Amino acid sequence: MAYVIFLAGLAVVLGGLTWFAWWAKRTGRGSGVAGAIAAYEEFYRTTAHASHYELRQQADRKSETGSPDDL
């Protein structure tokens, strides 16, 4: 019986985390979670932290569109 209660609790926790991820993406509030993870990675994994900021810079960059005369 203890296993059933444990598995039910685990299913509730995983369902809650799944719902939170869906909600954060839908409302655009996932950036706070990304910032918290970046702070963790800065302390424990410096290469992952540098990669995080590089990816954010790439996402913020706008590509230059050339004119039709460049063809």
C-alpha positions as CSV (number, residue, x, y, z in Angstrom):
1,M,0.0,0.0,0.0
2,A,2.9,2.3,0.7
3,Y,4.1,1.9,-2.9
4,V,0.8,3.0,-4.3
5,I,0.8,6.1,-2.1
6,F,4.3,6.9,-3.1
7,L,3.6,6.4,-6.8
8,A,0.4,8.6,-6.6
9,G,2.4,11.3,-4.9
10,L,5.1,11.1,-7.5
11,A,2.5,11.3,-10.3
12,V,1.0,14.4,-8.6
13,V,4.3,16.1,-8.3
14,L,5.3,15.4,-11.9
15,G,1.9,16.5,-13.2
16,G,2.3,19.7,-11.2
17,L,5.7,20.4,-12.7
18,T,4.4,19.6,-16.2
19,W,1.5,22.0,-15.7
20,F,3.9,24.7,-14.4
21,A,6.1,24.4,-17.4
22,W,3.1,24.6,-19.8
23,W,1.8,27.7,-17.9
24,A,5.2,29.4,-17.8
25,K,5.7,29.0,-21.6
26,R,2.1,30.1,-22.3
27,T,2.3,33.3,-20.2
28,G,5.9,34.1,-21.0
29,R,7.1,33.8,-17.5
30,G,9.7,31.1,-18.1
31,S,12.5,33.7,-18.2
32,G,12.6,33.9,-14.4
33,V,13.1,30.2,-14.2
34,A,15.8,30.4,-16.9
35,G,17.6,33.1,-14.9
36,A,17.5,31.0,-11.8
37,I,19.0,28.1,-13.7
38,A,21.6,30.4,-15.2
39,A,22.6,31.5,-11.7
40,Y,23.0,27.9,-10.6
41,E,25.1,27.1,-13.6
42,E,27.3,30.1,-13.1
43,F,28.3,28.8,-9.8
44,Y,28.6,25.1,-10.5
45,R,29.2,24.8,-14.2
46,T,31.0,27.8,-15.7
47,T,31.1,26.5,-19.3
48,A,27.3,26.0,-19.3
49,H,26.8,29.5,-17.9
50,A,28.9,31.0,-20.7
51,S,27.0,29.0,-23.3
52,H,23.7,30.3,-21.8
53,Y,24.7,33.9,-22.3
54,E,26.0,33.2,-25.8
55,L,22.7,31.6,-26.8
56,R,20.8,34.6,-25.4
57,Q,23.0,37.0,-27.4
58,Q,22.4,35.0,-30.5
59,A,18.6,35.0,-29.9
60,D,18.7,38.8,-29.4
61,R,20.7,39.5,-32.5
62,K,18.7,40.4,-35.6
63,S,19.9,39.1,-38.9
64,E,20.6,41.7,-41.5
65,T,18.5,41.4,-44.5
66,G,20.2,42.2,-47.8
67,S,18.8,44.1,-50.6
68,P,17.6,42.3,-53.8
69,D,20.6,43.9,-55.6
70,D,23.0,41.7,-53.6
71,L,22.0,38.6,-55.6
